[in-house]
């Protein structure tokens, strides 16, 4: 009996990632965008995380916005699959910062 595992690939690459949101190459102006703020704690040991979704920003712009939000909230965070994740329940504070940057903001979830 061998311990080999079958590996399969296609010319299109990893097709499992097709459903994930991609990061756009071009950024839209803040005044033309609506940011959706979500609270999520599933899969995180019960600790809440605030998600900033639906922004059409380049990878560099997403990183710099995430950095600004982390500094304003005094907490950690990251960017994954085009979504900014900020540690803790920070929706109200993030909404204030984004409104000051001229984004339209919608707070989703309870």
TADA-V710893 format. One line per field, one symbol per residue. phi: phi as a letter, one per 30 degrees, with the letter a starting at -180 (. if undefined). psi: psi as a letter, one per 30 degrees, with the letter a starting at -180 (. if undefined). A space follows every 10 residues. Layout:
phi=???
psi=???
//
This chain:
phi=.ccdcdcbbb ddidddcddd dcdddccdde dcbccccccb bdibiiddbc ccciccbded dddddddddd dddibclacb hicdccdjdb eddddddddd diddbbccic
psi=klhkkkkkll ffajffgefk klklekklle fglkkkklkk fkgggfkkkk kjlgkillee eeeeeeeeee eefhllalkk hgkkkkkljg eeeeeeeeef ggkkkkkll.
//
